[in-house]
Amino acid sequence: MERPSPQPLCPKEALDLLNCATGADFDPDKCLRFLNALRACVLEKPLEKQYAQPSGPTLKWAA
C-alpha cells in the first residue's frame, strides 16, 4: 500500500514568496515580508514525524 504524501507546510506563504522572488517587479522589501511570514508560519506548526526523518536520500550542499 502506498503511503500518502505529506501535505506541504504553509503553502500560501511559500507560494507568495516564490512569486515575489520571481516576479518582474522584484521588490526586496516586499519579499522580505513574505520570507518572515513563511518563517513564522513554519515555526508555529508542530513538526510531524514524516518531516523529522527523511525516508529517502538526502541532499547535501557542496562544500
All heavy atoms as a GROMACS GRO file, in nm:
protein
  486
    1MET      N    1   0.083  -0.117   0.000
    1MET     CA    2   0.000   0.000   0.000
    1MET      C    3   0.088   0.125   0.000
    1MET      O    4   0.185   0.133   0.073
    1MET     CB    5  -0.090  -0.001   0.123
    1MET     CG    6  -0.191   0.109   0.124
    1MET     SD    7  -0.318   0.070   0.244
    1MET     CE    8  -0.321   0.221   0.333
    2GLU      N    9   0.055   0.220  -0.081
    2GLU     CA   10   0.136   0.341  -0.095
    2GLU      C   11   0.107   0.438   0.020
    2GLU      O   12  -0.008   0.459   0.057
    2GLU     CB   13   0.102   0.409  -0.228
    2GLU     CG   14   0.195   0.521  -0.264
    2GLU     CD   15   0.167   0.574  -0.403
    2GLU    OE1   16   0.144   0.494  -0.494
    2GLU    OE2   17   0.166   0.697  -0.417
    3ARG      N   18   0.214   0.493   0.075
    3ARG     CA   19   0.196   0.591   0.183
    3ARG      C   20   0.148   0.723   0.124
    3ARG      O   21   0.194   0.764   0.018
    3ARG     CB   22   0.329   0.616   0.254
    3ARG     CG   23   0.375   0.502   0.336
    3ARG     CD   24   0.490   0.532   0.425
    3ARG     NE   25   0.574   0.644   0.385
    3ARG     CZ   26   0.691   0.672   0.439
    3ARG    NH1   27   0.739   0.595   0.531
    3ARG    NH2   28   0.760   0.775   0.399
    4PRO      N   29   0.056   0.789   0.192
    4PRO     CA   30   0.011   0.919   0.142
    4PRO      C   31   0.125   1.020   0.151
    4PRO      O   32   0.203   1.018   0.245
    4PRO     CB   33  -0.105   0.956   0.233
    4PRO     CG   34  -0.085   0.876   0.357
    4PRO     CD   35  -0.011   0.752   0.315
    5SER      N   36   0.135   1.107   0.052
    5SER     CA   37   0.242   1.207   0.056
    5SER      C   38   0.206   1.314   0.158
    5SER      O   39   0.090   1.349   0.176
    5SER     CB   40   0.262   1.269  -0.083
    5SER     OG   41   0.142   1.330  -0.125
    6PRO      N   42   0.308   1.365   0.226
    6PRO     CA   43   0.281   1.466   0.330
    6PRO      C   44   0.231   1.596   0.267
    6PRO      O   45   0.270   1.631   0.156
    6PRO     CB   46   0.417   1.485   0.396
    6PRO     CG   47   0.516   1.438   0.298
    6PRO     CD   48   0.447   1.333   0.214
    7GLN      N   49   0.146   1.664   0.339
    7GLN     CA   50   0.096   1.793   0.294
    7GLN      C   51   0.205   1.897   0.318
    7GLN      O   52   0.272   1.894   0.420
    7GLN     CB   53  -0.031   1.831   0.370
    7GLN     CG   54  -0.148   1.739   0.342
    7GLN     CD   55  -0.189   1.742   0.196
    7GLN    OE1   56  -0.201   1.848   0.137
    7GLN    NE2   57  -0.207   1.625   0.137
    8PRO      N   58   0.224   1.989   0.225
    8PRO     CA   59   0.327   2.091   0.244
    8PRO      C   60   0.292   2.184   0.360
    8PRO      O   61   0.175   2.214   0.385
    8PRO     CB   62   0.328   2.166   0.112
    8PRO     CG   63   0.198   2.136   0.047
    8PRO     CD   64   0.152   2.004   0.100
    9LEU      N   65   0.393   2.228   0.429
    9LEU     CA   66   0.374   2.325   0.536
    9LEU      C   67   0.361   2.464   0.474
    9LEU      O   68   0.438   2.500   0.386
    9LEU     CB   69   0.493   2.326   0.631
    9LEU     CG   70   0.514   2.205   0.720
    9LEU    CD1   71   0.643   2.219   0.799
    9LEU    CD2   72   0.397   2.188   0.815
   10CYS      N   73   0.265   2.540   0.518
   10CYS     CA   74   0.250   2.680   0.481
   10CYS      C   75   0.253   2.704   0.330
   10CYS      O   76   0.335   2.781   0.280
   10CYS     CB   77   0.357   2.763   0.549
   10CYS     SG   78   0.367   2.736   0.726
   11PRO      N   79   0.167   2.638   0.254
   11PRO     CA   80   0.174   2.651   0.109
   11PRO      C   81   0.147   2.793   0.057
   11PRO      O   82   0.212   2.837  -0.038
   11PRO     CB   83   0.068   2.554   0.058
   11PRO     CG   84  -0.026   2.535   0.173
   11PRO     CD   85   0.058   2.552   0.296
   12LYS      N   86   0.055   2.866   0.119
   12LYS     CA   87   0.025   3.002   0.074
   12LYS      C   88   0.146   3.093   0.092
   12LYS      O   89   0.184   3.168   0.001
   12LYS     CB   90  -0.094   3.061   0.149
   12LYS     CG   91  -0.129   3.202   0.102
   12LYS     CD   92  -0.225   3.269   0.196
   12LYS     CE   93  -0.259   3.410   0.154
   12LYS     NZ   94  -0.146   3.495   0.123
   13GLU      N   95   0.210   3.085   0.208
   13GLU     CA   96   0.325   3.169   0.236
   13GLU      C   97   0.442   3.135   0.143
   13GLU      O   98   0.512   3.224   0.095
   13GLU     CB   99   0.367   3.155   0.383
   13GLU     CG  100   0.268   3.212   0.481
   13GLU     CD  101   0.150   3.123   0.514
   13GLU    OE1  102   0.137   3.013   0.454
   13GLU    OE2  103   0.070   3.162   0.600
   14ALA      N  104   0.462   3.006   0.116
   14ALA     CA  105   0.570   2.965   0.028
   14ALA      C  106   0.545   3.013  -0.115
   14ALA      O  107   0.636   3.062  -0.183
   14ALA     CB  108   0.585   2.812   0.030
   15LEU      N  109   0.420   3.003  -0.160
   15LEU     CA  110   0.387   3.048  -0.295
   15LEU      C  111   0.399   3.200  -0.307
   15LEU      O  112   0.450   3.251  -0.408
   15LEU     CB  113   0.246   3.003  -0.331
   15LEU     CG  114   0.202   3.029  -0.474
   15LEU    CD1  115   0.295   2.961  -0.574
   15LEU    CD2  116   0.058   2.982  -0.495
   16ASP      N  117   0.357   3.272  -0.205
   16ASP     CA  118   0.371   3.419  -0.207
   16ASP      C  119   0.518   3.459  -0.221
   16ASP      O  120   0.553   3.548  -0.300
   16ASP     CB  121   0.313   3.481  -0.080
   16ASP     CG  122   0.162   3.479  -0.076
   16ASP    OD1  123   0.098   3.459  -0.182
   16ASP    OD2  124   0.106   3.498   0.034
   17LEU      N  125   0.605   3.393  -0.145
   17LEU     CA  126   0.748   3.425  -0.151
   17LEU      C  127   0.806   3.389  -0.287
   17LEU      O  128   0.882   3.468  -0.346
   17LEU     CB  129   0.824   3.351  -0.040
   17LEU     CG  130   0.975   3.369  -0.038
   17LEU    CD1  131   1.013   3.516  -0.024
   17LEU    CD2  132   1.036   3.286   0.073
   18LEU      N  133   0.771   3.274  -0.340
   18LEU     CA  134   0.821   3.233  -0.471
   18LEU      C  135   0.777   3.330  -0.580
   18LEU      O  136   0.856   3.371  -0.663
   18LEU     CB  137   0.772   3.091  -0.503
   18LEU     CG  138   0.817   3.032  -0.636
   18LEU    CD1  139   0.968   3.022  -0.642
   18LEU    CD2  140   0.753   2.899  -0.659
   19ASN      N  141   0.650   3.368  -0.577
   19ASN     CA  142   0.601   3.462  -0.677
   19ASN      C  143   0.669   3.598  -0.664
   19ASN      O  144   0.699   3.662  -0.766
   19ASN     CB  145   0.449   3.478  -0.665
   19ASN     CG  146   0.374   3.359  -0.718
   19ASN    OD1  147   0.423   3.287  -0.804
   19ASN    ND2  148   0.256   3.335  -0.665
   20CYS      N  149   0.694   3.641  -0.544
   20CYS     CA  150   0.762   3.769  -0.524
   20CYS      C  151   0.906   3.764  -0.578
   20CYS      O  152   0.950   3.855  -0.648
   20CYS     CB  153   0.764   3.803  -0.375
   20CYS     SG  154   0.840   3.962  -0.339
   21ALA      N  155   0.976   3.656  -0.546
   21ALA     CA  156   1.117   3.645  -0.585
   21ALA      C  157   1.134   3.631  -0.736
   21ALA      O  158   1.237   3.671  -0.791
   21ALA     CB  159   1.181   3.526  -0.514
   22THR      N  160   1.036   3.577  -0.804
   22THR     CA  161   1.049   3.555  -0.948
   22THR      C  162   0.972   3.656  -1.031
   22THR      O  163   0.977   3.650  -1.154
   22THR     CB  164   1.001   3.413  -0.986
   22THR    OG1  165   0.864   3.399  -0.948
   22THR    CG2  166   1.086   3.306  -0.919
   23GLY      N  167   0.904   3.748  -0.968
   23GLY     CA  168   0.823   3.845  -1.040
   23GLY      C  169   0.907   3.950  -1.113
   23GLY      O  170   1.021   3.979  -1.075
   24ALA      N  171   0.850   4.005  -1.217
   24ALA     CA  172   0.920   4.107  -1.296
   24ALA      C  173   0.941   4.235  -1.215
   24ALA      O  174   1.039   4.306  -1.236
   24ALA     CB  175   0.839   4.138  -1.422
   25ASP      N  176   0.851   4.263  -1.123
   25ASP     CA  177   0.863   4.384  -1.041
   25ASP      C  178   0.920   4.349  -0.903
   25ASP      O  179   0.863   4.382  -0.800
   25ASP     CB  180   0.728   4.453  -1.028
   25ASP     CG  181   0.621   4.362  -0.970
   25ASP    OD1  182   0.640   4.238  -0.969
   25ASP    OD2  183   0.518   4.414  -0.924
   26PHE      N  184   1.036   4.283  -0.901
   26PHE     CA  185   1.100   4.235  -0.779
   26PHE      C  186   1.122   4.350  -0.681
   26PHE      O  187   1.181   4.452  -0.714
   26PHE     CB  188   1.234   4.167  -0.812
   26PHE     CG  189   1.311   4.124  -0.691
   26PHE    CD1  190   1.268   4.017  -0.615
   26PHE    CD2  191   1.427   4.190  -0.654
   26PHE    CE1  192   1.339   3.976  -0.504
   26PHE    CE2  193   1.499   4.150  -0.544
   26PHE     CZ  194   1.455   4.044  -0.468
   27ASP      N  195   1.072   4.332  -0.560
   27ASP     CA  196   1.088   4.431  -0.452
   27ASP      C  197   1.145   4.357  -0.331
   27ASP      O  198   1.073   4.281  -0.264
   27ASP     CB  199   0.953   4.494  -0.420
   27ASP     CG  200   0.959   4.594  -0.306
   27ASP    OD1  201   1.068   4.616  -0.249
   27ASP    OD2  202   0.853   4.651  -0.274
   28PRO      N  203   1.273   4.377  -0.300
   28PRO     CA  204   1.335   4.304  -0.189
   28PRO      C  205   1.264   4.323  -0.055
   28PRO      O  206   1.253   4.228   0.022
   28PRO     CB  207   1.478   4.359  -0.183
   28PRO     CG  208   1.503   4.417  -0.317
   28PRO     CD  209   1.370   4.464  -0.368
   29ASP      N  210   1.215   4.444  -0.029
   29ASP     CA  211   1.147   4.467   0.099
   29ASP      C  212   1.017   4.387   0.108
   29ASP      O  213   0.984   4.331   0.212
   29ASP     CB  214   1.119   4.616   0.119
   29ASP     CG  215   1.247   4.696   0.136
   29ASP    OD1  216   1.344   4.641   0.192
   29ASP    OD2  217   1.251   4.813   0.093
   30LYS      N  218   0.944   4.383  -0.001
   30LYS     CA  219   0.820   4.306  -0.004
   30LYS      C  220   0.850   4.157   0.012
   30LYS      O  221   0.782   4.087   0.088
   30LYS     CB  222   0.747   4.331  -0.137
   30LYS     CG  223   0.615   4.262  -0.150
   30LYS     CD  224   0.550   4.296  -0.283
   30LYS     CE  225   0.419   4.225  -0.302
   30LYS     NZ  226   0.360   4.253  -0.432
   31CYS      N  227   0.952   4.109  -0.056
   31CYS     CA  228   0.989   3.967  -0.046
   31CYS      C  229   1.036   3.933   0.095
   31CYS      O  230   1.010   3.822   0.143
   31CYS     CB  231   1.096   3.932  -0.149
   31CYS     SG  232   1.037   3.938  -0.319
   32LEU      N  233   1.103   4.026   0.161
   32LEU     CA  234   1.147   4.001   0.298
   32LEU      C  235   1.026   3.983   0.390
   32LEU      O  236   1.028   3.898   0.480
   32LEU     CB  237   1.236   4.114   0.347
   32LEU     CG  238   1.297   4.097   0.486
   32LEU    CD1  239   1.380   3.968   0.494
   32LEU    CD2  240   1.381   4.217   0.522
   33ARG      N  241   0.921   4.058   0.367
   33ARG     CA  242   0.799   4.042   0.446
   33ARG      C  243   0.739   3.902   0.423
   33ARG      O  244   0.694   3.836   0.517
   33ARG     CB  245   0.697   4.150   0.411
   33ARG     CG  246   0.734   4.286   0.465
   33ARG     CD  247   0.620   4.385   0.458
   33ARG     NE  248   0.568   4.404   0.324
   33ARG     CZ  249   0.610   4.495   0.238
   33ARG    NH1  250   0.707   4.578   0.272
   33ARG    NH2  251   0.555   4.506   0.119
   34PHE      N  252   0.740   3.856   0.297
   34PHE     CA  253   0.690   3.722   0.267
   34PHE      C  254   0.779   3.615   0.331
   34PHE      O  255   0.730   3.513   0.381
   34PHE     CB  256   0.679   3.698   0.117
   34PHE     CG  257   0.566   3.772   0.052
   34PHE    CD1  258   0.586   3.846  -0.063
   34PHE    CD2  259   0.438   3.768   0.104
   34PHE    CE1  260   0.482   3.914  -0.125
   34PHE    CE2  261   0.332   3.834   0.044
   34PHE     CZ  262   0.355   3.907  -0.071
   35LEU      N  263   0.910   3.636   0.330
   35LEU     CA  264   1.002   3.542   0.394
   35LEU      C  265   0.975   3.534   0.544
   35LEU      O  266   0.970   3.424   0.601
   35LEU     CB  267   1.147   3.584   0.368
   35LEU     CG  268   1.254   3.501   0.439
   35LEU    CD1  269   1.251   3.356   0.391
   35LEU    CD2  270   1.391   3.563   0.417
   36ASN      N  271   0.956   3.647   0.607
   36ASN     CA  272   0.927   3.649   0.750
   36ASN      C  273   0.794   3.581   0.781
   36ASN      O  274   0.780   3.512   0.882
   36ASN     CB  275   0.930   3.791   0.804
   36ASN     CG  276   1.072   3.846   0.812
   36ASN    OD1  277   1.167   3.772   0.829
   36ASN    ND2  278   1.085   3.977   0.798
   37ALA      N  279   0.695   3.601   0.694
   37ALA     CA  280   0.565   3.536   0.713
   37ALA      C  281   0.579   3.384   0.701
   37ALA      O  282   0.520   3.307   0.779
   37ALA     CB  283   0.463   3.588   0.612
   38LEU      N  284   0.657   3.337   0.604
   38LEU     CA  285   0.680   3.193   0.587
   38LEU      C  286   0.753   3.136   0.707
   38LEU      O  287   0.716   3.031   0.760
   38LEU     CB  288   0.758   3.166   0.459
   38LEU     CG  289   0.796   3.022   0.432
   38LEU    CD1  290   0.674   2.932   0.423
   38LEU    CD2  291   0.879   3.012   0.304
   39ARG      N  292   0.854   3.206   0.753
   39ARG     CA  293   0.931   3.159   0.870
   39ARG      C  294   0.840   3.150   0.992
   39ARG      O  295   0.844   3.050   1.065
   39ARG     CB  296   1.048   3.254   0.897
   39ARG     CG  297   1.136   3.207   1.010
   39ARG     CD  298   1.257   3.299   1.028
   39ARG     NE  299   1.349   3.244   1.123
   39ARG     CZ  300   1.336   3.258   1.255
   39ARG    NH1  301   1.236   3.325   1.306
   39ARG    NH2  302   1.425   3.204   1.337
   40ALA      N  303   0.759   3.251   1.016
   40ALA     CA  304   0.669   3.250   1.131
   40ALA      C  305   0.569   3.134   1.121
   40ALA      O  306   0.541   3.067   1.220
   40ALA     CB  307   0.595   3.383   1.141
   41CYS      N  308   0.519   3.111   1.002
   41CYS     CA  309   0.423   3.002   0.981
   41CYS      C  310   0.486   2.867   1.012
   41CYS      O  311   0.429   2.784   1.081
   41CYS     CB  312   0.370   3.007   0.838
   41CYS     SG  313   0.254   2.875   0.800
   42VAL      N  314   0.605   2.844   0.960
   42VAL     CA  315   0.673   2.716   0.980
   42VAL      C  316   0.706   2.695   1.128
   42VAL      O  317   0.690   2.585   1.180
   42VAL     CB  318   0.802   2.708   0.893
   42VAL    CG1  319   0.887   2.590   0.932
   42VAL    CG2  320   0.765   2.702   0.746
   43LEU      N  321   0.749   2.801   1.195
   43LEU     CA  322   0.786   2.787   1.336
   43LEU      C  323   0.667   2.761   1.426
   43LEU      O  324   0.682   2.701   1.533
   43LEU     CB  325   0.862   2.910   1.383
   43LEU     CG  326   1.001   2.927   1.323
   43LEU    CD1  327   1.062   3.059   1.369
   43LEU    CD2  328   1.091   2.810   1.359
   44GLU      N  329   0.548   2.806   1.386
   44GLU     CA  330   0.431   2.785   1.472
   44GLU      C  331   0.365   2.649   1.451
   44GLU      O  332   0.283   2.607   1.531
   44GLU     CB  333   0.329   2.896   1.454
   44GLU     CG  334   0.253   2.890   1.325
   44GLU     CD  335   0.158   3.008   1.307
   44GLU    OE1  336   0.177   3.112   1.370
   44GLU    OE2  337   0.065   2.993   1.227
   45LYS      N  338   0.402   2.578   1.346
   45LYS     CA  339   0.343   2.447   1.319
   45LYS      C  340   0.425   2.339   1.387
   45LYS      O  341   0.548   2.345   1.388
   45LYS     CB  342   0.341   2.420   1.168
   45LYS     CG  343   0.271   2.526   1.089
   45LYS     CD  344   0.150   2.473   1.028
   45LYS     CE  345   0.084   2.590   0.955
   45LYS     NZ  346  -0.035   2.555   0.892
   46PRO      N  347   0.358   2.239   1.443
   46PRO     CA  348   0.433   2.128   1.502
   46PRO      C  349   0.499   2.046   1.391
   46PRO      O  350   0.440   2.024   1.286
   46PRO     CB  351   0.326   2.047   1.575
   46PRO     CG  352   0.198   2.082   1.506
   46PRO     CD  353   0.215   2.222   1.455
   47LEU      N  354   0.621   2.006   1.415
   47LEU     CA  355   0.694   1.926   1.319
   47LEU      C  356   0.644   1.783   1.327
   47LEU      O  357   0.652   1.718   1.432
   47LEU     CB  358   0.843   1.931   1.348
   47LEU     CG  359   0.935   1.868   1.246
   47LEU    CD1  360   0.924   1.939   1.112
   47LEU    CD2  361   1.078   1.871   1.294
   48GLU      N  362   0.589   1.734   1.217
   48GLU     CA  363   0.536   1.597   1.216
   48GLU      C  364   0.650   1.498   1.194
   48GLU      O  365   0.754   1.531   1.140
   48GLU     CB  366   0.433   1.583   1.104
   48GLU     CG  367   0.312   1.670   1.127
   48GLU     CD  368   0.209   1.656   1.016
   48GLU    OE1  369   0.218   1.560   0.939
   48GLU    OE2  370   0.122   1.743   1.009
   49LYS      N  371   0.628   1.377   1.236
   49LYS     CA  372   0.728   1.274   1.224
   49LYS      C  373   0.774   1.255   1.080
   49LYS      O  374   0.890   1.232   1.054
   49LYS     CB  375   0.674   1.142   1.280
   49LYS     CG  376   0.774   1.031   1.281
   49LYS     CD  377   0.717   0.903   1.340
   49LYS     CE  378   0.822   0.794   1.338
   49LYS     NZ  379   0.770   0.670   1.389
   50GLN      N  380   0.683   1.269   0.985
   50GLN     CA  381   0.718   1.248   0.845
   50GLN      C  382   0.820   1.351   0.796
   50GLN      O  383   0.893   1.326   0.703
   50GLN     CB  384   0.594   1.253   0.758
   50GLN     CG  385   0.522   1.386   0.764
   50GLN     CD  386   0.381   1.376   0.711
   50GLN    OE1  387   0.332   1.267   0.690
   50GLN    NE2  388   0.317   1.487   0.692
   51TYR      N  389   0.827   1.468   0.860
   51TYR     CA  390   0.926   1.568   0.821
   51TYR      C  391   1.055   1.552   0.899
   51TYR      O  392   1.159   1.597   0.855
   51TYR     CB  393   0.871   1.709   0.844
   51TYR     CG  394   0.758   1.744   0.750
   51TYR    CD1  395   0.627   1.753   0.795
   51TYR    CD2  396   0.783   1.768   0.616
   51TYR    CE1  397   0.525   1.785   0.709
   51TYR    CE2  398   0.681   1.800   0.530
   51TYR     CZ  399   0.552   1.809   0.577
   51TYR     OH  400   0.450   1.840   0.491
   52ALA      N  401   1.048   1.492   1.015
   52ALA     CA  402   1.164   1.482   1.102
   52ALA      C  403   1.265   1.379   1.054
   52ALA      O  404   1.383   1.395   1.073
   52ALA     CB  405   1.121   1.449   1.245
   53GLN      N  406   1.216   1.273   0.989
   53GLN     CA  407   1.305   1.166   0.947
   53GLN      C  408   1.286   1.140   0.797
   53GLN      O  409   1.189   1.078   0.757
   53GLN     CB  410   1.276   1.039   1.025
   53GLN     CG  411   1.297   1.055   1.173
   53GLN     CD  412   1.254   0.932   1.250
   53GLN    OE1  413   1.196   0.839   1.194
   53GLN    NE2  414   1.281   0.930   1.378
   54PRO      N  415   1.380   1.189   0.716
   54PRO     CA  416   1.366   1.165   0.572
   54PRO      C  417   1.368   1.015   0.542
   54PRO      O  418   1.442   0.940   0.604
   54PRO     CB  419   1.487   1.235   0.511
   54PRO     CG  420   1.574   1.277   0.623
   54PRO     CD  421   1.498   1.262   0.751
   55SER      N  422   1.284   0.974   0.448
   55SER     CA  423   1.274   0.832   0.418
   55SER      C  424   1.356   0.792   0.296
   55SER      O  425   1.362   0.677   0.261
   55SER     CB  426   1.127   0.796   0.394
   55SER     OG  427   1.077   0.871   0.286
   56GLY      N  428   1.417   0.887   0.233
   56GLY     CA  429   1.495   0.856   0.113
   56GLY      C  430   1.629   0.925   0.120
   56GLY      O  431   1.674   0.970   0.225
   57PRO      N  432   1.694   0.935   0.004
   57PRO     CA  433   1.825   1.002   0.002
   57PRO      C  434   1.809   1.150   0.037
   57PRO      O  435   1.708   1.212   0.007
   57PRO     CB  436   1.872   0.984  -0.142
   57PRO     CG  437   1.753   0.944  -0.219
   57PRO     CD  438   1.653   0.888  -0.124
   58THR      N  439   1.909   1.203   0.104
   58THR     CA  440   1.906   1.344   0.141
   58THR      C  441   2.004   1.422   0.055
   58THR      O  442   2.106   1.368   0.012
   58THR     CB  443   1.940   1.363   0.290
   58THR    OG1  444   2.069   1.306   0.314
   58THR    CG2  445   1.838   1.297   0.380
   59LEU      N  446   1.972   1.546   0.032
   59LEU     CA  447   2.060   1.632  -0.045
   59LEU      C  448   2.157   1.702   0.049
   59LEU      O  449   2.120   1.745   0.156
   59LEU     CB  450   1.979   1.738  -0.121
   59LEU     CG  451   1.879   1.684  -0.222
   59LEU    CD1  452   1.798   1.799  -0.280
   59LEU    CD2  453   1.951   1.610  -0.332
   60LYS      N  454   2.280   1.712   0.006
   60LYS     CA  455   2.382   1.781   0.085
   60LYS      C  456   2.437   1.895   0.000
   60LYS      O  457   2.456   1.881  -0.120
   60LYS     CB  458   2.497   1.686   0.120
   60LYS     CG  459   2.454   1.562   0.191
   60LYS     CD  460   2.476   1.576   0.336
   60LYS     CE  461   2.446   1.441   0.401
   60LYS     NZ  462   2.405   1.448   0.533
   61TRP      N  463   2.461   2.009   0.064
   61TRP     CA  464   2.520   2.122  -0.006
   61TRP      C  465   2.668   2.092  -0.031
   61TRP      O  466   2.736   2.039   0.055
   61TRP     CB  467   2.508   2.249   0.076
   61TRP     CG  468   2.368   2.298   0.088
   61TRP    CD1  469   2.288   2.290   0.198
   61TRP    CD2  470   2.288   2.358  -0.013
   61TRP    NE1  471   2.165   2.342   0.173
   61TRP    CE2  472   2.163   2.385   0.043
   61TRP    CE3  473   2.310   2.392  -0.146
   61TRP    CZ2  474   2.060   2.445  -0.030
   61TRP    CZ3  475   2.208   2.452  -0.217
   61TRP    CH2  476   2.086   2.477  -0.159
   62ALA      N  477   2.714   2.127  -0.149
   62ALA     CA  478   2.855   2.107  -0.182
   62ALA      C  479   2.939   2.205  -0.100
   62ALA      O  480   2.902   2.320  -0.082
   62ALA     CB  481   2.878   2.129  -0.331
   63ALA      N  482   3.050   2.157  -0.053
   63ALA     CA  483   3.138   2.243   0.030
   63ALA      C  484   3.228   2.326  -0.057
   63ALA      O  485   3.258   2.300  -0.167
   63ALA     CB  486   3.219   2.157   0.124
   0.00000   0.00000   0.00000
